[in-house]
Amino acid sequence: MSHATSPSLFARRLVYVLLVPLLFAAGIVHAQDAIRPSLAGEAAAEARRQAIDKIPYNLQVGPIKFRFSATIGIEYNDNINLAEDGSAVFFSPTGPIVITSEPQDDIILRPQVNINALWPITQLNTLKLDIGIGHSFYLDHSEFDTNSILISPGSQLAFDIFVGDFRINFHDRFSLEQDPIAEVALSNVADYGRFQNTAGVSVLWDLNQAVVTVGYDHYTFISTTDAFDYLDRNAEILSGSIGFTPSSMMTVGLEGSFIDTYYDQNILNDSRTYSVGAFLETQITSYLKLRVAGGYQKIDFDSGGLVNDPHDLNDYYANALLSHRVNSVLTQNISVGHETQLGVNSNYVKLNYARHTTTWNIFYHTLFSTELFYEDADDSGGSGILFQPIPGVPNVNPFVAEHIHRYGGALTLGYQLTPHVTLGLRYQYTQKDSDQPLRDYRQNRVGVDGTYSF
């Protein structure tokens, strides 16, 4: 599939998405009189430096500080392949075929090494590296062992520069994962290996009465398994926002973004995503903070991919996050939202979600947390071949739109045994209900781990 977005058209889209909302809101600036510390000045840089100095780095080489830790974990998973225990009839050119699927369980060993490094190049400019490198060993299904290494989500290389009223952040965020549970549209898959990298720059301009943020990122997705190499793609991401502070407890503003996505193979459709909306952040009380955002989202898809999905998107997006510190031992977060993601076998998946997390700090050196979630998703569907087939039965069933309910939760217990040793215990449950045959599943996971900080 060709990728032909002319520079002039690209520039016009950038102006529309980023600058028009800013010009529309510029008249509000003079109505603000809130005075607060700058987010980009020397005071902010010094506050960040002091916060960094409190991090317990355990090795220093010249000006560079390091923190090393190692984790060994063991997990029992009763459904590593996200499969339903059942059978169904599929129709092929040679006649009906009865297909049976069955969950596979296993015990998995997960060693990991974490490295945090900090280099204060100058008083105001700091280079930071955070990376977690691990591996997964399956005791009964060694074919699912990690091919090389795993890189934890959140790994990054970042460089902050403070210049006057500007804070410039150069970053490269990367991960290498294989667990398929994060993708709502997947079933009958054990290894969803993928490398993801987001590299770019963001600039924050603090005008005191307003804060302007613009950013550019290049996103890369590379599958590490042949079954999903049709998902290999790149994307150019432009984003911007402007926020105003009518009071010291509130920020209101406008936001916009443009994403140009293009695939390596001519299977899924290239797309251009536009979004524009507004947001509100407010500290309701000293214990209660709320952020809400919402707006319009449009996705235009090219035609011609082997997945014959003709659906473009004109929809809204909305999300809200409520953070509540109930008391000295209990903190909770509640988030709800409506969003659209690119599909695995189709153009897109619409997702409604609700999530609730709590953190309990009841006992000394002990941290207990709970998680609950609910997801309601609609896959746009297509009439091409089935790119995520049931094992052993490739390409016998045209992929159709799927409606999904998924819900579950987790319990996590952490205990600091010594100043250097932390123990962890986690249980996680996930259930998916689909309106398509053999795509339901239930998964239970129990894991224990120990971390040593050098």
C-alpha positions in Angstrom: 0.0 0.0 0.0 1.4 3.4 -0.9 2.0 6.1 1.5 1.5 9.5 -0.2 0.8 12.4 2.0 2.1 15.6 0.3 4.1 18.1 2.5 1.7 20.9 1.8 -1.4 18.8 2.8 0.5 17.6 5.8 1.3 21.2 6.8 -2.3 22.3 6.4 -3.5 19.5 8.6 -0.9 20.4 11.2 -2.2 24.1 11.3 -5.8 22.9 11.5 -5.3 20.5 14.3 -2.8 22.4 16.5 -2.9 26.1 15.8 -6.6 26.7 15.2 -7.6 25.6 18.8 -4.8 27.8 20.2 -5.9 30.9 18.2 -9.5 30.3 19.3 -8.5 30.3 22.9 -5.9 33.1 22.8 -8.5 35.7 23.8 -9.0 34.0 27.2 -5.4 34.7 28.3 -6.1 38.2 29.3 -8.9 37.1 31.6 -6.6 35.1 33.8 -4.8 36.6 36.8 -3.6 33.4 38.6 0.0 33.7 39.7 1.9 30.4 40.3 5.5 29.1 40.0 6.6 28.5 36.5 6.6 24.9 35.2 9.7 25.7 33.0 11.8 28.0 35.1 14.8 27.5 37.3 12.6 26.9 40.4 10.9 24.0 38.6 14.2 22.5 37.5 15.6 22.8 41.0 12.5 21.1 42.5 12.9 18.3 40.0 16.6 18.0 40.9 15.8 17.8 44.6 13.2 15.1 43.9 15.7 13.1 41.9 18.3 13.4 44.6 15.9 11.6 47.0 15.9 8.5 44.8 18.1 5.9 46.4 20.7 5.4 43.7 23.3 2.8 44.8 26.2 3.4 42.5 27.9 6.6 41.2 30.5 6.7 38.4 31.7 10.2 38.1 28.6 12.4 37.7 26.4 9.5 36.6 24.2 7.8 39.3 22.9 4.3 38.9 20.4 2.1 40.6 20.4 -1.7 40.0 17.8 -4.3 41.0 17.1 -7.9 40.1 13.8 -9.7 40.2 13.0 -13.4 40.0 9.3 -14.4 39.6 7.3 -17.5 39.1 3.8 -17.6 37.8 1.1 -20.2 37.3 -1.3 -19.4 34.3 -4.2 -21.7 33.7 -4.9 -20.4 30.1 -1.7 -19.1 28.4 -3.3 -19.3 25.0 -6.5 -17.3 25.8 -8.7 -20.2 24.5 -12.2 -21.4 25.2 -12.9 -25.0 26.2 -15.3 -26.0 23.5 -16.0 -26.7 19.9 -17.8 -25.1 16.9 -18.6 -25.7 13.3 -16.8 -23.6 10.6 -17.6 -23.7 6.9 -14.9 -24.0 4.3 -14.8 -24.6 0.5 -14.6 -28.3 1.2 -17.5 -28.4 3.6 -18.2 -28.0 7.3 -15.3 -28.5 9.8 -15.7 -29.1 13.5 -13.0 -27.2 15.5 -12.2 -27.8 19.1 -10.1 -25.4 21.3 -8.7 -26.1 24.7 -6.9 -23.9 27.3 -3.3 -24.7 28.0 -1.8 -24.1 31.4 1.8 -23.7 32.4 4.3 -22.5 35.0 6.5 -19.6 33.9 9.8 -18.3 35.3 10.4 -14.6 34.8 13.9 -13.2 35.7 14.5 -9.5 35.2 17.1 -6.9 35.7 16.2 -3.2 36.2 18.6 -0.3 35.6 18.0 3.3 36.4 20.7 5.9 35.4 20.8 9.7 35.9 23.3 12.1 34.4 22.9 15.7 35.5 24.8 17.3 32.5 24.3 20.8 33.9 22.3 22.3 36.8 19.2 22.5 34.6 19.7 19.7 32.0 19.4 16.0 32.9 19.7 12.8 30.9 17.8 9.8 32.3 17.7 6.1 31.4 15.1 3.6 32.8 15.1 0.0 31.5 13.9 -3.4 32.6 15.3 -6.4 30.8 13.8 -9.9 31.3 13.0 -13.3 29.9 10.2 -15.8 30.2 10.7 -19.6 30.5 7.7 -21.9 30.0 8.2 -25.2 31.8 5.8 -27.2 29.7 5.5 -25.2 26.5 9.1 -24.1 25.7 8.0 -23.0 22.2 6.6 -19.9 23.9 9.9 -19.0 25.6 11.1 -15.5 24.8 13.1 -15.4 21.6 15.7 -13.0 22.9 14.8 -10.6 25.7 11.8 -8.7 27.1 11.9 -5.0 27.7 9.4 -3.7 30.3 6.9 -1.0 29.4 8.0 2.3 30.8 11.6 1.8 29.7 12.9 5.1 28.3 15.8 7.4 27.5 14.9 11.0 28.3 16.7 14.3 28.2 15.2 17.5 29.8 16.4 21.0 28.9 15.2 24.1 30.7 15.6 27.3 28.7 13.9 30.4 30.1 10.1 29.8 29.9 10.6 26.6 27.9 11.0 23.0 29.0 12.2 20.8 26.2 12.0 17.0 26.5 13.7 14.6 24.1 12.6 11.0 24.6 12.8 7.5 23.3 10.3 5.1 25.0 10.5 1.5 24.1 9.2 -2.0 25.1 9.4 -5.6 23.9 6.5 -7.7 25.1 4.8 -11.0 24.3 1.8 -11.3 26.7 -1.4 -11.0 24.6 -3.7 -10.2 27.5 -3.4 -6.4 26.9 -5.1 -6.6 23.5 -8.9 -6.9 23.9 -9.4 -8.3 20.4 -7.1 -11.3 20.7 -8.2 -14.9 21.5 -6.5 -18.2 20.8 -3.0 -16.6 21.0 -0.1 -17.4 23.5 2.7 -15.3 21.9 1.9 -11.8 20.8 5.5 -10.7 20.5 6.0 -7.0 19.6 8.5 -4.3 19.8 7.2 -0.8 20.2 9.2 2.4 20.1 8.1 6.0 20.4 10.8 8.7 19.8 10.3 12.4 19.7 10.3 15.8 21.4 7.9 17.8 23.4 8.1 21.5 24.2 6.3 23.2 27.1 6.0 27.0 27.1 4.9 28.4 30.4 3.3 31.9 30.1 2.0 31.8 33.7 -1.5 32.7 32.5 -1.3 29.9 30.0 0.8 26.7 29.4 1.3 25.7 25.7 2.6 22.2 24.9 3.4 20.9 21.4 5.0 17.6 20.5 6.1 15.3 17.7 6.7 11.5 17.9 7.6 8.8 15.5 6.0 5.4 16.5 7.3 2.0 15.3 5.6 -1.4 15.8 7.5 -4.5 14.8 6.1 -8.0 15.4 8.5 -10.6 16.7 6.3 -13.5 15.6 5.5 -14.4 12.0 1.8 -14.7 12.7 1.5 -11.0 13.3 4.1 -9.5 11.0 1.2 -7.9 8.9 0.8 -5.5 11.9 4.3 -3.9 11.3 3.8 -0.2 10.9 5.0 3.3 11.5 3.2 6.4 12.6 3.9 10.2 12.7 2.2 11.8 15.7 1.6 15.5 16.2 0.0 16.8 19.3 -0.7 20.1 21.0 -2.6 21.7 23.9 -3.1 25.0 25.7 -4.2 25.2 29.3 -5.4 28.2 31.3 -5.6 28.6 35.1 -8.6 30.7 36.1 -7.7 29.8 39.7 -4.9 28.1 41.5 -7.1 24.9 41.8 -8.2 24.6 38.2 -6.8 24.3 34.7 -9.0 24.4 31.5 -7.8 24.1 28.0 -8.0 22.7 24.5 -6.1 19.8 22.9 -5.6 18.3 19.5 -3.7 15.6 17.6 -3.0 14.2 14.2 -1.6 10.7 13.6 -0.6 9.3 10.2 -0.3 5.5 10.3 1.2 3.4 7.4 1.7 -0.4 7.3 4.6 -2.3 5.8 2.3 -4.8 4.2 -0.8 -4.3 2.0 -3.2 -6.1 4.5 -4.6 -3.6 7.0 -5.5 -0.1 5.8 -3.3 2.9 6.3 -5.1 5.7 8.2 -5.1 9.3 9.3 -6.5 10.2 12.7 -7.7 13.6 13.8 -8.9 14.6 17.2 -9.7 17.9 18.8 -11.3 18.5 22.2 -11.2 20.2 25.6 -10.0 19.2 29.1 -10.5 20.3 32.7 -8.3 19.6 35.7 -9.4 20.6 39.2 -8.3 20.0 42.7 -11.7 19.7 44.3 -10.3 19.3 47.8 -6.9 18.7 49.2 -7.7 14.9 48.9 -9.7 14.9 45.7 -8.5 15.6 42.2 -10.5 15.3 38.9 -9.4 15.4 35.3 -12.0 15.2 32.4 -11.4 15.4 28.7 -13.5 14.9 25.6 -13.9 15.9 22.0 -14.3 14.7 18.4 -12.3 12.0 16.7 -12.1 11.1 13.0 -10.2 8.3 11.3 -9.9 8.1 7.5 -8.8 4.7 6.2 -7.3 4.0 2.8 -9.0 1.2 0.8 -7.2 -1.7 -0.9 -6.0 -3.8 2.0 -6.7 -7.5 2.0 -8.9 -6.9 5.0 -11.9 -5.5 3.2 -13.1 -3.2 6.0 -14.8 -0.2 4.5 -15.6 1.6 7.8 -14.2 5.0 8.5 -14.7 6.6 12.0 -16.6 9.7 13.0 -17.0 9.5 16.8 -16.3 11.2 20.1 -13.7 10.5 22.7 -14.1 11.1 26.4 -12.3 10.1 29.6 -12.3 11.0 33.3 -9.9 10.3 36.1 -10.8 10.8 39.8 -8.0 10.5 42.3 -9.0 10.3 45.9 -6.8 10.1 49.0 -9.4 8.8 51.4 -7.1 8.9 54.5 -3.5 8.1 55.4 -3.8 4.4 54.5 -6.2 4.3 51.6 -5.9 5.9 48.1 -8.2 5.1 45.2 -8.4 6.0 41.5 -11.5 5.7 39.3 -11.3 6.1 35.5 -13.9 5.8 32.8 -13.7 6.5 29.1 -14.7 6.0 25.5 -11.9 5.6 22.9 -11.0 4.0 19.5 -8.0 1.8 18.9 -6.6 0.4 15.6 -7.7 -3.1 15.1 -5.7 -6.3 14.9 -7.9 -7.9 12.2 -9.9 -4.8 11.1 -9.8 -1.1 10.9 -10.6 -0.2 14.5 -12.1 -1.3 17.8 -14.4 1.0 19.8 -13.8 0.6 23.5 -15.8 1.7 26.6 -14.0 1.1 29.9 -14.2 1.6 33.6 -11.3 0.9 36.0 -10.9 1.2 39.7 -7.7 0.8 41.7 -7.0 1.1 45.4 -3.8 1.2 47.4 -3.8 0.2 51.1 -0.9 0.9 53.4 -2.2 -0.6 56.6 0.7 -2.5 58.0 4.3 -1.4 58.4 6.5 -2.3 55.3 3.4 -3.8 53.6 1.5 -2.5 50.6 -1.8 -4.0 49.3 -3.6 -3.0 46.1 -6.7 -4.0 44.3 -7.7 -3.6 40.6 -11.1 -3.9 38.9 -11.9 -3.3 35.3 -14.8 -3.7 32.8 -14.5 -3.2 29.0 -17.2 -3.2 26.3 -15.7 -3.3 22.7 -17.0 -3.4 19.1 -14.7 -4.5 16.3 -15.5 -2.8 13.0 -15.0 -6.2 11.2 -14.1 -7.0 7.6 -14.6 -9.6 4.9 -11.0 -10.6 4.3 -9.2 -13.7 5.4 -8.9 -14.5 9.1 -5.4 -13.2 10.0 -5.6 -14.5 13.6 -6.7 -18.1 12.9 -7.5 -20.9 15.3 -4.4 -23.0 15.5 -4.3 -25.7 12.8 -7.2 -24.2 10.8 -5.9 -21.2 8.7 -8.2 -19.1 6.6 -11.4 -21.1 6.8 -13.6 -18.4 8.4 -14.1 -14.8 7.0 -13.6 -12.4 9.9 -16.8 -10.6 10.9 -17.5 -7.8 13.4 -17.1 -8.9 17.0 -18.8 -7.6 20.1 -16.8 -8.1 23.3 -17.3 -7.9 27.0 -14.2 -8.3 29.2 -13.9 -7.9 32.9 -11.7 -8.9 35.8 -9.4 -7.7 38.6 -6.2 -8.3 40.5 -4.9 -8.4 44.1 -1.3 -7.5 44.8 0.6 -7.7 48.0 4.1 -6.4 48.6 6.3 -6.7 51.6 9.7 -5.1 52.3 11.6 -7.9 54.0 14.8 -6.0 54.4 16.1 -2.6 53.1 17.3 -4.5 50.0 14.7 -7.3 49.6 11.1 -6.9 48.6 8.6 -9.8 48.2 5.5 -9.7 46.1 2.3 -11.8 45.6 -0.2 -11.3 42.8 -3.5 -12.9 41.6 -5.2 -11.8 38.4 -8.5 -12.9 36.8 -9.6 -12.0 33.3 -12.8 -13.1 31.5 -13.8 -12.4 27.9 -17.3 -12.9 26.4 -17.6 -12.7 22.7 -20.5 -13.0 20.3 -18.2 -15.0 17.9 -17.6 -18.8 18.3 -14.5 -20.0 20.2 -13.4 -16.5 21.2 -14.5 -16.6 24.9 -11.9 -17.3 27.6 -11.2 -17.2 31.3 -7.8 -16.8 32.7 -6.4 -17.1 36.2 -2.8 -16.1 37.1 -1.0 -16.5 40.4 2.6 -15.2 40.8 5.2 -14.6 43.4 8.4 -12.7 43.1 11.4 -11.4 45.0 13.4 -8.2 44.2 16.9 -7.4 45.4 18.0 -3.8 45.2 21.8 -3.6 45.2 
